[in-house]
Amino acid sequence: MADASYDVVIVGSGPGGYVAAIRASQLGLTCAVVERERLGGICLNWGCIPTKALLRVSELRHTLGRLGDFGITTGEVSVDIGKVVAYSRGVADQLSRGVQYLMKKNGITVHKGQGRLAGAGALEVTQEDGTTEIIRAAHIILATGARARVLPGLEPDGEMIWTYKEAMMPPAQPASLLVIGAGAIGMEFASFYADLGSAVTVVELLPRVLPVEDEEISAAARKAFEAQGLTIHTGARVSSLAVDGGQVAASIETGDGETVEASFDRAILAAGIVGNVEDLGLEGTGVAVEKGHIRTDPWMATGEPGVYAIGDVTGPPWLAHKASHEGVLCVEKIAGVDGVHPLDVSRVPGCTYCRPQVASVGLTEAAAKDAGHAVRIGRFPFIGNGKAIALGEPEGFVKTVFDETTGELLGAHMIGPEVTELIQGYTVARTLECTEAELAETIFPHPTLSEAMHESVLDAYGRVLHI
């Protein structure tokens, strides 16, 4: 069989890889995608999308539990965990088929198998049956994503000690659950299981939950989680896990120096991720790997001519939309499109879909001060927002960080109802380099949750109206 040849070949079909392929096709480049598993990658199949389907179920379960607050009376509510999992998997399957359709629509060839660099402009693809083929391309983009980080002594077994994959398909709902790691993944699973009725304990090595968020947001999130019944240990570590008599026995070294011995039905490891850099043929190339991730320049090029890397395999922030953006800018740079700009990470929004939701973009207050900015801070609580009160979700607040001298919006941080949908307003503002003047003069519709965003801006300048 003659070698297949393309302008661009992309290894991995997650939100970075398949979006890069579509953009390449739009620009008139011949393109192929190499995928060893399911189209859509981790995000569509095991991450972003199916977890949101699960969280939608837990959100509904929570709402049904408080219908009396709205004057509605119903019978007993029960959860069929098997049907919950089936719903989530159905959503993932639908979207994976959608990516397959997009590949066909855009004339993108899909090669099933494991791709490895095989010399200049060449990629060897090994299929499940062991057969191999060589694909050639002037440009090869590695979009292989990442996987759960395994901590020494806390290795998952897939049955009692889970990674995110097992946590998404539980054979039964655990009565008690230990979550190791209080970042976005850990707190989403903690929120999901707690809302379904599991007794959840969270252990985080760093001093606070959701540690990448602004400190005020982290503190508010912890208060909300603990009010829901979660047990949280920060500045703590799990020193050992052992399966014993159908339970997971854990030794937890708390922040105050005590050791807590406790048993759980299951444990979830959510202590970060590491890039999928193995078995890619990087040995002997100019591709540099640092701390488990591929190093790139601002255009996503590696140290090997003609080889690029995008998305989670290149390091934080580990976000699907960041991977998609990198895929587009990488391909546009390859195609010579005018006006392409390197990614500004400070304009990448972050969202955590726990209850309450958390979202942010730009610098935290502490980071802004550390960067030398004199800042003006605005805050507005949802208790002062009519729509939030009407929804029965008045908890949380919006916080904005401005440069005192220039009025530049340095950062925005939110906790509360639907803030993952609201944050794009501030993201657009940062992209447009808005100051407080433009934001203050913008008319926000009433009654909406977005009014809290406007009020936070006004508060930073002594003009808040509704509190």
HELIX and SHEET records of a PDB file:
HELIX    1   1 GLY A   17  GLN A   26  1                                  10    
HELIX    2   2 GLY A   41  TRP A   46  1                                   6    
HELIX    3   3 CYS A   48  LEU A   64  1                                  17    
HELIX    4   4 LEU A   67  PHE A   70  5                                   4    
HELIX    5   5 ILE A   81  LYS A  105  1                                  25    
HELIX    6   6 TYR A  164  MET A  168  1                                   5    
HELIX    7   7 ALA A  184  LEU A  196  1                                  13    
HELIX    8   8 GLU A  215  ALA A  227  1                                  13    
HELIX    9   9 GLY A  311  THR A  314  5                                   4    
HELIX   10  10 ALA A  320  ALA A  335  1                                  16    
HELIX   11  11 VAL A  345  ARG A  347  5                                   3    
HELIX   12  12 GLU A  365  ASP A  370  1                                   6    
HELIX   13  13 PHE A  382  GLY A  384  5                                   3    
HELIX   14  14 GLY A  386  LEU A  391  1                                   6    
HELIX   15  15 VAL A  419  THR A  431  1                                  13    
HELIX   16  16 GLU A  436  GLU A  441  1                                   6    
HELIX   17  17 GLU A  451  ALA A  460  1                                  10    
SHEET    1   A 6 THR A 109  LYS A 112  0                                        
SHEET    2   A 6 CYS A  31  GLU A  35  1                                        
SHEET    3   A 6 ALA A   4  VAL A  11  1                                        
SHEET    4   A 6 THR A 132  LEU A 142  1                                        
SHEET    5   A 6 ALA A 122  THR A 126 -1                                        
SHEET    6   A 6 GLN A 114  LEU A 117 -1                                        
SHEET    1   B 5 THR A 109  LYS A 112  0                                        
SHEET    2   B 5 CYS A  31  GLU A  35  1                                        
SHEET    3   B 5 ALA A   4  VAL A  11  1                                        
SHEET    4   B 5 THR A 132  LEU A 142  1                                        
SHEET    5   B 5 VAL A 307  ALA A 309  1                                        
SHEET    1   C 2 ALA A 146  ALA A 148  0                                        
SHEET    2   C 2 ILE A 273  GLY A 275 -1                                        
SHEET    1   D 5 ILE A 161  TRP A 162  0                                        
SHEET    2   D 5 ARG A 266  LEU A 269  1                                        
SHEET    3   D 5 SER A 176  ILE A 180  1                                        
SHEET    4   D 5 ALA A 199  GLU A 204  1                                        
SHEET    5   D 5 THR A 231  THR A 234  1                                        
SHEET    1   E 3 ARG A 237  ASP A 244  0                                        
SHEET    2   E 3 GLN A 247  GLU A 253 -1                                        
SHEET    3   E 3 THR A 259  PHE A 264 -1                                        
SHEET    1   F 2 VAL A 289  GLU A 290  0                                        
SHEET    2   F 2 HIS A 293  ILE A 294 -1                                        
SHEET    1   G 5 GLY A 350  THR A 352  0                                        
SHEET    2   G 5 GLN A 357  GLY A 362 -1                                        
SHEET    3   G 5 LEU A 409  GLY A 416 -1                                        
SHEET    4   G 5 PHE A 397  ASP A 403 -1                                        
SHEET    5   G 5 VAL A 375  PRO A 381 -1                                        
END                                                                             
